[in-house]
Amino acid sequence: MEKSENCHSPQGPKEASSFTKEANRAVFNDKVLPWDDKSDFENARQGFVTKDFPLVITGQSGKTVFDMERYTEFIKPAFPAPDTVNSSLWRHARLNTNAGLFKITDCLYEVRGYDMANMAVMEGETGYIILDALTYTEASRAAMELVYTTLGKKPIKAVVIGHSHADHFGGICGITGASAVKSGEVKVIAPWGLEASALSENVLAGPVMLRRAAYQFGDTLPVGPTGVIDCGLGKRMPGGGGTVSFLSPSDSITHTGQEMTIDGIKFIFQMAPDSEAPASIQAYLPRFKALWFGENVNYTNHNLCPIRGTLTRDAKKWAGYINEMIELFPEAKIAFGSHFWPVWGKDEVRNLLTKQRDLYKFTHDQTLRLAYRRGDCRDAHPPPQPCLRMV
């Protein structure tokens, strides 16, 4: 044991130990991942239109809510990654710094990097349709100002909330207000059960969740190579303290195959409860041949048992919903979601969906296989005999 390397003061950032350096270098040197493949970087930059410079979002009090510049300052150098950072995470973090307004296809855009989540924006016949509302009202307001400045001022016709986690609905009052929803001017469309799920997680369990989330995401750590690098799904502002809001849905999605035309744009919805979130939906947009997969398809191995205390995800159901996407929407040529960058091309869409489906199914199946692996465990604890005899 190298005592001098491993007995640092518990306060402040630490340099990597020799063990960490060796493990991180092995991942890069052993070519575990295709480091020379630039396709993700090309997709992450494709369709870039504009962004705010600098990308720093502040609240009414002047407090910084989100600061992308703090992430881009240290992440610019490519490989090798710093000794304190695994090269895979370093690569992922660099990809997640692509921020701004991006054109996915005609009349379909998304704002990335203004929050941990994405906001998709569609131009309908008379106004905008928004998919997901980000975490904070300050972030969604800044994102919409970018849209208005670039694409023109149009009324909001609908906001579709993909699932019941706050990074998808918390910024809604930066987009629209309760009076507009109550009057019918703006629709808020969400999966059935979203209100109850959001209340359970963010109010009843809110204080506990916030405390545990600070540990999960490292909210008290500095941004940098010895602190917060990336949170996987995107950039989270440590201690951001933005304003989280909520508006009750005006319309609920209750079953897979439910169709709805919103400001001239046809949606075909798919239910996905008890996957990434208790209340969750995806949608196919035939006009664009585009699949919006919410947060059920990502460029990560999503956590199934969240440290912060949300409900454990059902990996078997999750894999099943992705397989259902493949079967229901085989014509999809574009796929985009609530985090990360889109993919273009029918083969690319299917490849992404297939790999994500197999990831969660493998996790489920191998967990059960290994749980029953040891024959001596079965011998020591035989299953109980049935109480009834079949005749």
N, C-alpha and C positions, 0 to 999 in steps of 0.2 A: 504493500500500500504506500503510495507516494504522499506521505503526510503533508509535505510542504505545499502540494498542489491541491489537496482536497480539504484543507481546514481553513478556508477563507472566512473572513468576517461575514456574518449573515446579512449585513447591510450593504446595499448598493450592488451594481452590476459586477459580474465575475468574468474573468477570462476562461476560456475552455481548458479543461483538464487534458492531460495526455490521452486519456481514454476517449473523451469526446472527440478530440482531434482525429484520432486514429479511426474511429467509427465513421465520422463524417467524410474523411478522405477516402475511405474504402468504398462508400456509396458512389462517389464520383469516379474514382480510378477503376473500379470494377465494371464500369459502364452498365450499371443496373438499369438505367433509363437511357433512351436515345437522346443524348444531350445535343446532338447536331440537328435534330428535327426541329425546324422553325415554323411548322404549320400552325401551331397554336399562337405563336407571336403574330403571324400573318392574319389569322382570323381575329385576334384581339384588336388589331389595328384597322381591319377592313371597315370601310364605310364611315371613317371618322369625318365629322363635319366641323365641330368647333368645341371649345370649352372655355371656362373662365380662367383667366390668368391674373394672379395666382388663385388656385382653387382652395380658398379658405372660407368657410361658412360660419358666420357669427349669429348669435341670438340678439334679442332686443337689448339685453343688458351689456352687449359688447363682448360677452364671453364666447370663446371659440367653441363651436359645436363639432366641426369636422375640419380637418386640415390635411389634405392630400399631400401638400408640399413637404410635410414632415416625413412622409414615407418615401417620396421620390428623391429626396436629398441623399440618402445613404444607399439606395437600392440600385443606382444606375450602373455601377460596374457589373460586368457579366461574371463568368467563372474565372478562377475558382471562387467559391463562396468563402466568407470569413470562417475562421475556425469554429466559431460559436454556432454556425448555422448549417444545417443539412442542405446539400446542394439542391435537392428536390424542393424543399421549402423556399430556398432562395429563388429558384426558377419560377415557382408558383407566385411568389410575392412580386416579382418583376412583371409578370403577366397582369396581375391585378392592379398595377398602377396605370393602365390604359384607361383614361377617364375622359368624359365629355359626352356630347351628343353624337350618336352613330346612326347612320342610315342602314337598316337591314335590307329593305327593298322599298319600292315605291309606296309611299303613304304609311310606312311602318318604320318606326325609329325606336331607339332606347337611350336612356341616360344611364351611364355607368360611372362608378367612382365618385358619386356625390354622397355616398352612404355605403353601408355594408351590402345593401341590396341594389337591384336594378329597378328602374321604372320604364316600362314600355309605353310608347305613345303612338296611337293610330289616328290618322286623319280620316274621319268619317265624312258623310255628306254635308254636314253642317257644323261640325266641331270636332273636338278631341275625345278619344276614348283612352283611358289610362289603365294599364295593368300593373297593379301593386303601387303602394303609396309611400314606400321607404319607411324609415324608422322615426324620423323627427320632422315636425312641421317646417323647421328652418331649412332642412335639406330638400324636402319636396318643393317648397316655395322657390328655392334657388334653382332647382331643376326645371320648374315650370317657367321661370323667368328666362332661362336659357332657351327653352322651346319657343316661347313667345317672341323673343328677340330674333331668333333664327328663322322660324317657320311662319310667324305671324300670329296675331292675337285672335283666338277663336274660343267660343264657349266650351266648357267642359260638359259633355253629354253623359258620361258614365265613368265610374271607377270600379274596376273588377279587382276584388281582393282574393288572392290565390289561396291563402291559408291563415290559420289563427295565431301566428307568431307576430310579435310587435314590429319586426323589421319589414313587414308587408302591409300593415295598416296604420302604424303609428303616425305617419306624416299626412294623413288624409285631410286634416284641417288646413294644411298648407296648399291644398288643391281646390277644395270646395268647402261649403259650410252646411250646418244643420238646416238652415232655412231653405237652401236650394234643394236639398234632398227631400225635405218635408213637402215642398210645393210640387215636387215631381219634375223640377227642372233638370236635376241630376239624379241618375240611378246609381245606387251602390249595390253591386252584385257580388254575392259571396256564397260559399258552400253552406248548406244547411248545417246548423250547429256551431257556426263560427262564433256567435255572440257568447254562448255558454262556455265554449272552450277558452275564448280570450279572457272572460271574466275569471274562470277558474285559475288560469295560469298567472295572469297579470295583476289581479286584485286579491283573491283569496290567498294565493301563494306568493304574491308579489314581493313582499319584503325578503322572504327567504330566497326566492329566485334571484333577486338583484344581488344579494350578498354572495351567493354561490357563483353567479355569473362573473363577478369581479375576479374570482379565483380562476374560473374557466378561461376567461379571455385576457387575464393579466391587466386589468384596468388601472392598477397603480404603478405599472412598470413604464419606464420611458420608451419612446419609440426609437428603435435603433437595433444594430446587430447583436447587442447583449440584452435586449428587452423585447418589445413587441415587434415582430417581423410582419405578420399577417395573421388573420384569424381563419384562413382557409377559404371561407365563402366570400371574403372581401376585406376591405379595410374598416376596422372598428376604431372609433376615436376613444382612447382611454380617458375616462372621466369626462366625456363630452357634455353630458348634462343638457341635452336638447329637450324639446317639448314633445311628449308623446300624446297623441289624440286618438279618438275613436268615434265613429259614427255608425249607428245601427244600420244594417243592410235594409234596403228597400225591396230587393228581390233575392230569392234564395235558389240555388241550384240543388236539386234533390235527387237526380238520377243520371246515370251515364247515358249519353245519347240525347240529352235535353238540348234543344236548339233555341237560339235566341238571336234576333237581328237587332243590332244596336247601331243606330244612326247609319243604317245602310250596310253594315258589316255583319256577316253571318258568323255565329259562333256555334260550335258543337262541343259540349262540355263532357268531361269525364270525371266522375267522382273518384276520390282516392283517400277515404278516411283511414285513420290509424296508420298512416305511412310516416312521412316526415312530420306531420302534424295531425292532431285528432280530426280536424275539419280541413279538408284539402280538395282542390280541383285542378285539373288541367283543361286545355281547350285547343281545338283545331280550328284554323281560319282558312276555309276553302278558297277564298279569294286570293290569298297569298300562297296557298299550299304550305302554310307555316304551322308548326306545332309549338304551342307555348306549354312547356312542361313544368312550370312553376319551380319548385325546389326539389322535385322528385328525381331530377337528373342533374348531376353536377360534374365537375372535374376533380372530385375528391371522393374518398371513401367516407361518406357522411357518418357521423357518430350515431350509434343505435341506442346508447344508454347515456343521455346527456348529463354531464357533471352538475349542471345548474339545477337539475331536478324536474325538467319536463317529463312527460310520460315516455316510457321506453317505446322505441319504434318497433313495429312488427316487420322484420326483414322478409318474411315469407310473403306477406301481403304486398309489401313495397315492390318486390320483384314481380309479383303478379300484375300489379298496375302498369309497370313498365312494359311487360309482355303484352298486356292489353292494348297499350298505346301502339305497339308495333302492328298488332293485328287490326286495330280499328282505323288507323290512319297511315296506310302503306304508301299513299301518294305524297306524303310530306317531303318537301325539298328544302325546307328551312326549319331549323329547330332553335329555339331561344328560351331563356328562362329567367328566373328571379335573381340569379347570380351568374357571373361569368359572361363569356362572349358566345355569340351564335355559331352554328355550323351551317354550311351551305352544301347542297347536293344530296340526292336521295340515298346514295350509298353511305355517305358520311353520317347522315342522320341515323340510319339503321345501325351502323357500326357503333355509334355512341350509345344508343339505346340498348343494344345487345350486350355491350360490355358492362353497362351499369346494372342491367337486369341480372347478369351472371354474377356480378360482384356480391349483391345482396343475397341471391339464392345460395351461392357458395358459402357465405358466412353462416346462413341459417343451417344448411345441410351439414357442414363440417362441425358446427357446434354440437349438433345432436349426435353425429357419428362419434365424436371424441368423448362425449358424455357417456356413451355406452361401450367405449372401446375396451375397457379392462374386463375380461371375463371373470376375474376373481371378485370384482365388485358385484356382478350379477349373482355369483354363487353365494356370496356372503349375505346378500339381501335379495332373495328371490321375490318375484312379483307375487302379490297376494292372490290366493285362489278365488275364483268367482263364487259369488254367493248363490247363484242360481245355476241349475243344471239344465242344459238344453235337451229337450226331448222331441 
